[in-house]
């Protein structure tokens, strides 16, 4: 069963990918796939932050 993606899990995976790239641990064959995954995770995180910001503003406006 696939676990639901969370902001924390997405950020951890992004950090792992960046670390592998910076340390030269990622081979050229998996680079494109990992960069695509990182891009999708960044989009997920940005969307999550935007949603939370909107909800917080609504709560503060009450």
SEFIZA-3560 file (N, C-alpha, C; in Angstrom, 3 decimals):
REM SEFIZA-3560
<numar><xx>0.834</xx><yy>-1.185</yy><zz>0.000</zz><atom>N</atom></numar>
<numar><xx>0.000</xx><yy>0.000</yy><zz>0.000</zz><atom>CA</atom></numar>
<numar><xx>0.877</xx><yy>1.247</yy><zz>0.000</zz><atom>C</atom></numar>
<numar><xx>0.610</xx><yy>2.154</yy><zz>-0.909</zz><atom>N</atom></numar>
<numar><xx>1.404</xx><yy>3.367</yy><zz>-1.024</zz><atom>CA</atom></numar>
<numar><xx>1.010</xx><yy>4.347</yy><zz>0.082</zz><atom>C</atom></numar>
<numar><xx>2.024</xx><yy>4.866</yy><zz>0.778</zz><atom>N</atom></numar>
<numar><xx>1.766</xx><yy>5.816</yy><zz>1.843</zz><atom>CA</atom></numar>
<numar><xx>1.509</xx><yy>7.201</yy><zz>1.251</zz><atom>C</atom></numar>
<numar><xx>0.681</xx><yy>7.981</yy><zz>1.940</zz><atom>N</atom></numar>
<numar><xx>0.362</xx><yy>9.324</yy><zz>1.494</zz><atom>CA</atom></numar>
<numar><xx>1.613</xx><yy>10.208</yy><zz>1.627</zz><atom>C</atom></numar>
<numar><xx>1.870</xx><yy>10.988</yy><zz>0.587</zz><atom>N</atom></numar>
<numar><xx>3.021</xx><yy>11.883</yy><zz>0.601</zz><atom>CA</atom></numar>
<numar><xx>2.759</xx><yy>13.016</yy><zz>1.584</zz><atom>C</atom></numar>
<numar><xx>3.758</xx><yy>13.326</yy><zz>2.374</zz><atom>N</atom></numar>
<numar><xx>3.681</xx><yy>14.449</yy><zz>3.298</zz><atom>CA</atom></numar>
<numar><xx>4.757</xx><yy>15.455</yy><zz>2.920</zz><atom>C</atom></numar>
<numar><xx>4.606</xx><yy>16.660</yy><zz>3.417</zz><atom>N</atom></numar>
<numar><xx>5.606</xx><yy>17.703</yy><zz>3.171</zz><atom>CA</atom></numar>
<numar><xx>6.969</xx><yy>17.248</yy><zz>3.686</zz><atom>C</atom></numar>
<numar><xx>6.985</xx><yy>16.706</yy><zz>4.886</zz><atom>N</atom></numar>
<numar><xx>8.251</xx><yy>16.284</yy><zz>5.496</zz><atom>CA</atom></numar>
<numar><xx>8.933</xx><yy>15.177</yy><zz>4.690</zz><atom>C</atom></numar>
<numar><xx>8.135</xx><yy>14.222</yy><zz>4.225</zz><atom>N</atom></numar>
<numar><xx>8.679</xx><yy>13.115</yy><zz>3.437</zz><atom>CA</atom></numar>
<numar><xx>9.226</xx><yy>13.626</yy><zz>2.095</zz><atom>C</atom></numar>
<numar><xx>8.493</xx><yy>14.550</yy><zz>1.494</zz><atom>N</atom></numar>
<numar><xx>8.931</xx><yy>15.114</yy><zz>0.214</zz><atom>CA</atom></numar>
<numar><xx>10.236</xx><yy>15.886</yy><zz>0.384</zz><atom>C</atom></numar>
<numar><xx>10.321</xx><yy>16.697</yy><zz>1.440</zz><atom>N</atom></numar>
<numar><xx>11.547</xx><yy>17.469</yy><zz>1.672</zz><atom>CA</atom></numar>
<numar><xx>12.741</xx><yy>16.548</yy><zz>1.933</zz><atom>C</atom></numar>
<numar><xx>12.510</xx><yy>15.490</yy><zz>2.678</zz><atom>N</atom></numar>
<numar><xx>13.593</xx><yy>14.543</yy><zz>2.962</zz><atom>CA</atom></numar>
<numar><xx>14.107</xx><yy>13.913</yy><zz>1.666</zz><atom>C</atom></numar>
<numar><xx>13.186</xx><yy>13.541</yy><zz>0.782</zz><atom>N</atom></numar>
<numar><xx>13.585</xx><yy>12.925</yy><zz>-0.493</zz><atom>CA</atom></numar>
<numar><xx>14.339</xx><yy>13.924</yy><zz>-1.376</zz><atom>C</atom></numar>
<numar><xx>13.881</xx><yy>15.173</yy><zz>-1.400</zz><atom>N</atom></numar>
<numar><xx>14.581</xx><yy>16.212</yy><zz>-2.161</zz><atom>CA</atom></numar>
<numar><xx>16.008</xx><yy>16.354</yy><zz>-1.636</zz><atom>C</atom></numar>
<numar><xx>16.145</xx><yy>16.403</yy><zz>-0.313</zz><atom>N</atom></numar>
<numar><xx>17.472</xx><yy>16.529</yy><zz>0.296</zz><atom>CA</atom></numar>
<numar><xx>18.367</xx><yy>15.343</yy><zz>-0.059</zz><atom>C</atom></numar>
<numar><xx>17.791</xx><yy>14.141</yy><zz>-0.096</zz><atom>N</atom></numar>
<numar><xx>18.562</xx><yy>12.946</yy><zz>-0.466</zz><atom>CA</atom></numar>
<numar><xx>19.071</xx><yy>13.057</yy><zz>-1.901</zz><atom>C</atom></numar>
<numar><xx>18.194</xx><yy>13.486</yy><zz>-2.801</zz><atom>N</atom></numar>
<numar><xx>18.577</xx><yy>13.612</yy><zz>-4.208</zz><atom>CA</atom></numar>
<numar><xx>19.679</xx><yy>14.654</yy><zz>-4.367</zz><atom>C</atom></numar>
<numar><xx>19.523</xx><yy>15.798</yy><zz>-3.724</zz><atom>N</atom></numar>
<numar><xx>20.531</xx><yy>16.864</yy><zz>-3.813</zz><atom>CA</atom></numar>
<numar><xx>21.868</xx><yy>16.375</yy><zz>-3.259</zz><atom>C</atom></numar>
<numar><xx>21.829</xx><yy>15.688</yy><zz>-2.133</zz><atom>N</atom></numar>
<numar><xx>23.061</xx><yy>15.181</yy><zz>-1.522</zz><atom>CA</atom></numar>
<numar><xx>23.779</xx><yy>14.206</yy><zz>-2.462</zz><atom>C</atom></numar>
<numar><xx>23.008</xx><yy>13.312</yy><zz>-3.083</zz><atom>N</atom></numar>
<numar><xx>23.606</xx><yy>12.346</yy><zz>-4.010</zz><atom>CA</atom></numar>
<numar><xx>24.251</xx><yy>13.052</yy><zz>-5.200</zz><atom>C</atom></numar>
<numar><xx>23.595</xx><yy>14.073</yy><zz>-5.715</zz><atom>N</atom></numar>
<numar><xx>24.149</xx><yy>14.823</yy><zz>-6.844</zz><atom>CA</atom></numar>
<numar><xx>25.418</xx><yy>15.550</yy><zz>-6.416</zz><atom>C</atom></numar>
<numar><xx>25.353</xx><yy>16.249</yy><zz>-5.290</zz><atom>N</atom></numar>
<numar><xx>26.509</xx><yy>17.017</yy><zz>-4.809</zz><atom>CA</atom></numar>
<numar><xx>27.719</xx><yy>16.131</yy><zz>-4.514</zz><atom>C</atom></numar>
<numar><xx>27.461</xx><yy>14.926</yy><zz>-4.015</zz><atom>N</atom></numar>
<numar><xx>28.552</xx><yy>14.015</yy><zz>-3.655</zz><atom>CA</atom></numar>
<numar><xx>28.998</xx><yy>13.130</yy><zz>-4.817</zz><atom>C</atom></numar>
<numar><xx>28.386</xx><yy>13.325</yy><zz>-5.983</zz><atom>N</atom></numar>
<numar><xx>28.746</xx><yy>12.522</yy><zz>-7.138</zz><atom>CA</atom></numar>
<numar><xx>28.351</xx><yy>11.066</yy><zz>-6.996</zz><atom>C</atom></numar>
<numar><xx>27.336</xx><yy>10.793</yy><zz>-6.189</zz><atom>N</atom></numar>
<numar><xx>26.893</xx><yy>9.429</yy><zz>-5.937</zz><atom>CA</atom></numar>
<numar><xx>25.843</xx><yy>8.951</yy><zz>-6.940</zz><atom>C</atom></numar>
<numar><xx>25.346</xx><yy>9.856</yy><zz>-7.778</zz><atom>N</atom></numar>
<numar><xx>24.283</xx><yy>9.493</yy><zz>-8.709</zz><atom>CA</atom></numar>
<numar><xx>24.883</xx><yy>9.268</yy><zz>-10.089</zz><atom>C</atom></numar>
<numar><xx>24.556</xx><yy>8.108</yy><zz>-10.654</zz><atom>N</atom></numar>
<numar><xx>25.084</xx><yy>7.842</yy><zz>-11.984</zz><atom>CA</atom></numar>
<numar><xx>24.258</xx><yy>8.577</yy><zz>-13.041</zz><atom>C</atom></numar>
<numar><xx>24.848</xx><yy>8.755</yy><zz>-14.183</zz><atom>N</atom></numar>
<numar><xx>24.232</xx><yy>9.532</yy><zz>-15.258</zz><atom>CA</atom></numar>
<numar><xx>22.925</xx><yy>8.898</yy><zz>-15.735</zz><atom>C</atom></numar>
<numar><xx>22.809</xx><yy>7.584</yy><zz>-15.614</zz><atom>N</atom></numar>
<numar><xx>21.606</xx><yy>6.893</yy><zz>-16.074</zz><atom>CA</atom></numar>
<numar><xx>20.376</xx><yy>7.223</yy><zz>-15.227</zz><atom>C</atom></numar>
<numar><xx>20.570</xx><yy>7.518</yy><zz>-13.957</zz><atom>N</atom></numar>
<numar><xx>19.433</xx><yy>7.813</yy><zz>-13.089</zz><atom>CA</atom></numar>
<numar><xx>19.255</xx><yy>9.305</yy><zz>-12.830</zz><atom>C</atom></numar>
<numar><xx>20.156</xx><yy>10.123</yy><zz>-13.342</zz><atom>N</atom></numar>
<numar><xx>20.109</xx><yy>11.561</yy><zz>-13.085</zz><atom>CA</atom></numar>
<numar><xx>18.805</xx><yy>12.190</yy><zz>-13.567</zz><atom>C</atom></numar>
<numar><xx>18.406</xx><yy>11.920</yy><zz>-14.795</zz><atom>N</atom></numar>
<numar><xx>17.197</xx><yy>12.529</yy><zz>-15.346</zz><atom>CA</atom></numar>
<numar><xx>15.962</xx><yy>12.134</yy><zz>-14.550</zz><atom>C</atom></numar>
<numar><xx>15.839</xx><yy>10.864</yy><zz>-14.234</zz><atom>N</atom></numar>
<numar><xx>14.670</xx><yy>10.390</yy><zz>-13.482</zz><atom>CA</atom></numar>
<numar><xx>14.621</xx><yy>11.023</yy><zz>-12.097</zz><atom>C</atom></numar>
<numar><xx>15.767</xx><yy>11.144</yy><zz>-11.457</zz><atom>N</atom></numar>
<numar><xx>15.814</xx><yy>11.739</yy><zz>-10.125</zz><atom>CA</atom></numar>
<numar><xx>15.535</xx><yy>13.238</yy><zz>-10.162</zz><atom>C</atom></numar>
<numar><xx>16.013</xx><yy>13.908</yy><zz>-11.188</zz><atom>N</atom></numar>
<numar><xx>15.723</xx><yy>15.341</yy><zz>-11.318</zz><atom>CA</atom></numar>
<numar><xx>14.231</xx><yy>15.564</yy><zz>-11.570</zz><atom>C</atom></numar>
<numar><xx>13.622</xx><yy>14.702</yy><zz>-12.353</zz><atom>N</atom></numar>
<numar><xx>12.180</xx><yy>14.793</yy><zz>-12.603</zz><atom>CA</atom></numar>
<numar><xx>11.414</xx><yy>14.572</yy><zz>-11.296</zz><atom>C</atom></numar>
<numar><xx>11.827</xx><yy>13.576</yy><zz>-10.533</zz><atom>N</atom></numar>
<numar><xx>11.191</xx><yy>13.311</yy><zz>-9.240</zz><atom>CA</atom></numar>
<numar><xx>11.336</xx><yy>14.514</yy><zz>-8.313</zz><atom>C</atom></numar>
<numar><xx>12.540</xx><yy>15.086</yy><zz>-8.261</zz><atom>N</atom></numar>
<numar><xx>12.776</xx><yy>16.247</yy><zz>-7.401</zz><atom>CA</atom></numar>
<numar><xx>11.902</xx><yy>17.425</yy><zz>-7.817</zz><atom>C</atom></numar>
<numar><xx>11.758</xx><yy>17.637</yy><zz>-9.114</zz><atom>N</atom></numar>
<numar><xx>10.918</xx><yy>18.729</yy><zz>-9.609</zz><atom>CA</atom></numar>
<numar><xx>9.465</xx><yy>18.527</yy><zz>-9.168</zz><atom>C</atom></numar>
<numar><xx>8.967</xx><yy>17.310</yy><zz>-9.285</zz><atom>N</atom></numar>
<numar><xx>7.599</xx><yy>17.010</yy><zz>-8.867</zz><atom>CA</atom></numar>
<numar><xx>7.431</xx><yy>17.210</yy><zz>-7.360</zz><atom>C</atom></numar>
<numar><xx>8.439</xx><yy>16.831</yy><zz>-6.600</zz><atom>N</atom></numar>
<numar><xx>8.380</xx><yy>17.002</yy><zz>-5.145</zz><atom>CA</atom></numar>
<numar><xx>8.418</xx><yy>18.478</yy><zz>-4.754</zz><atom>C</atom></numar>
<numar><xx>9.219</xx><yy>19.270</yy><zz>-5.450</zz><atom>N</atom></numar>
<numar><xx>9.276</xx><yy>20.712</yy><zz>-5.182</zz><atom>CA</atom></numar>
<numar><xx>7.911</xx><yy>21.333</yy><zz>-5.469</zz><atom>C</atom></numar>
<numar><xx>7.289</xx><yy>20.944</yy><zz>-6.560</zz><atom>N</atom></numar>
<numar><xx>5.958</xx><yy>21.451</yy><zz>-6.895</zz><atom>CA</atom></numar>
<numar><xx>4.954</xx><yy>21.057</yy><zz>-5.810</zz><atom>C</atom></numar>
<numar><xx>5.016</xx><yy>19.820</yy><zz>-5.361</zz><atom>N</atom></numar>
<numar><xx>4.144</xx><yy>19.346</yy><zz>-4.291</zz><atom>CA</atom></numar>
<numar><xx>4.325</xx><yy>20.210</yy><zz>-3.038</zz><atom>C</atom></numar>
<numar><xx>5.575</xx><yy>20.466</yy><zz>-2.661</zz><atom>N</atom></numar>
<numar><xx>5.863</xx><yy>21.255</yy><zz>-1.454</zz><atom>CA</atom></numar>
<numar><xx>5.375</xx><yy>22.694</yy><zz>-1.597</zz><atom>C</atom></numar>
<numar><xx>5.601</xx><yy>23.293</yy><zz>-2.754</zz><atom>N</atom></numar>
<numar><xx>5.135</xx><yy>24.659</yy><zz>-2.978</zz><atom>CA</atom></numar>
<numar><xx>3.620</xx><yy>24.736</yy><zz>-2.881</zz><atom>C</atom></numar>
<numar><xx>2.927</xx><yy>23.777</yy><zz>-3.487</zz><atom>N</atom></numar>
<numar><xx>1.469</xx><yy>23.746</yy><zz>-3.432</zz><atom>CA</atom></numar>
<numar><xx>0.975</xx><yy>23.572</yy><zz>-1.996</zz><atom>C</atom></numar>
<numar><xx>1.637</xx><yy>22.704</yy><zz>-1.264</zz><atom>N</atom></numar>
<numar><xx>1.262</xx><yy>22.457</yy><zz>0.135</zz><atom>CA</atom></numar>
<numar><xx>1.447</xx><yy>23.723</yy><zz>0.970</zz><atom>C</atom></numar>
<numar><xx>2.565</xx><yy>24.413</yy><zz>0.781</zz><atom>N</atom></numar>
<numar><xx>2.816</xx><yy>25.647</yy><zz>1.527</zz><atom>CA</atom></numar>
<numar><xx>1.797</xx><yy>26.727</yy><zz>1.180</zz><atom>C</atom></numar>
<numar><xx>1.446</xx><yy>26.833</yy><zz>-0.080</zz><atom>N</atom></numar>
<numar><xx>0.458</xx><yy>27.821</yy><zz>-0.510</zz><atom>CA</atom></numar>
<numar><xx>-0.902</xx><yy>27.526</yy><zz>0.131</zz><atom>C</atom></numar>
<numar><xx>-1.278</xx><yy>26.261</yy><zz>0.151</zz><atom>N</atom></numar>
<numar><xx>-2.550</xx><yy>25.860</yy><zz>0.749</zz><atom>CA</atom></numar>
<numar><xx>-2.560</xx><yy>26.168</yy><zz>2.248</zz><atom>C</atom></numar>
<numar><xx>-1.492</xx><yy>25.843</yy><zz>2.931</zz><atom>N</atom></numar>
<numar><xx>-1.415</xx><yy>26.095</yy><zz>4.369</zz><atom>CA</atom></numar>
<numar><xx>-1.444</xx><yy>27.599</yy><zz>4.639</zz><atom>C</atom></numar>
<numar><xx>-0.730</xx><yy>28.373</yy><zz>3.847</zz><atom>N</atom></numar>
<numar><xx>-0.725</xx><yy>29.821</yy><zz>4.016</zz><atom>CA</atom></numar>
<numar><xx>-2.140</xx><yy>30.387</yy><zz>3.881</zz><atom>C</atom></numar>
<numar><xx>-2.873</xx><yy>29.911</yy><zz>2.890</zz><atom>N</atom></numar>
<numar><xx>-4.253</xx><yy>30.362</yy><zz>2.675</zz><atom>CA</atom></numar>
<numar><xx>-5.129</xx><yy>30.002</yy><zz>3.866</zz><atom>C</atom></numar>
<numar><xx>-4.983</xx><yy>28.786</yy><zz>4.364</zz><atom>N</atom></numar>
<numar><xx>-5.780</xx><yy>28.346</yy><zz>5.511</zz><atom>CA</atom></numar>
<numar><xx>-5.446</xx><yy>29.143</yy><zz>6.764</zz><atom>C</atom></numar>
<numar><xx>-4.166</xx><yy>29.429</yy><zz>6.980</zz><atom>N</atom></numar>
<numar><xx>-3.755</xx><yy>30.207</yy><zz>8.150</zz><atom>CA</atom></numar>
<numar><xx>-4.331</xx><yy>31.627</yy><zz>8.063</zz><atom>C</atom></numar>
<numar><xx>-4.261</xx><yy>32.229</yy><zz>6.892</zz><atom>N</atom></numar>
<numar><xx>-4.831</xx><yy>33.563</yy><zz>6.712</zz><atom>CA</atom></numar>
<numar><xx>-6.323</xx><yy>33.573</yy><zz>7.013</zz><atom>C</atom></numar>
<numar><xx>-7.038</xx><yy>32.539</yy><zz>6.561</zz><atom>N</atom></numar>
<numar><xx>-8.472</xx><yy>32.443</yy><zz>6.839</zz><atom>CA</atom></numar>
<numar><xx>-8.731</xx><yy>32.365</yy><zz>8.340</zz><atom>C</atom></numar>
<numar><xx>-7.912</xx><yy>31.561</yy><zz>9.033</zz><atom>N</atom></numar>
<numar><xx>-8.074</xx><yy>31.407</yy><zz>10.476</zz><atom>CA</atom></numar>
<numar><xx>-7.788</xx><yy>32.718</yy><zz>11.217</zz><atom>C</atom></numar>
<numar><xx>-6.808</xx><yy>33.450</yy><zz>10.751</zz><atom>N</atom></numar>
<numar><xx>-6.443</xx><yy>34.708</yy><zz>11.400</zz><atom>CA</atom></numar>
<numar><xx>-7.433</xx><yy>35.809</yy><zz>11.129</zz><atom>C</atom></numar>
<numar><xx>-8.171</xx><yy>35.708</yy><zz>10.045</zz><atom>N</atom></numar>
<numar><xx>-9.146</xx><yy>36.713</yy><zz>9.689</zz><atom>CA</atom></numar>
<numar><xx>-10.456</xx><yy>36.572</yy><zz>10.469</zz><atom>C</atom></numar>
<numar><xx>-10.631</xx><yy>35.461</yy><zz>11.162</zz><atom>N</atom></numar>
<numar><xx>-11.885</xx><yy>35.229</yy><zz>11.901</zz><atom>CA</atom></numar>
<numar><xx>-12.019</xx><yy>36.117</yy><zz>13.057</zz><atom>C</atom></numar>
//
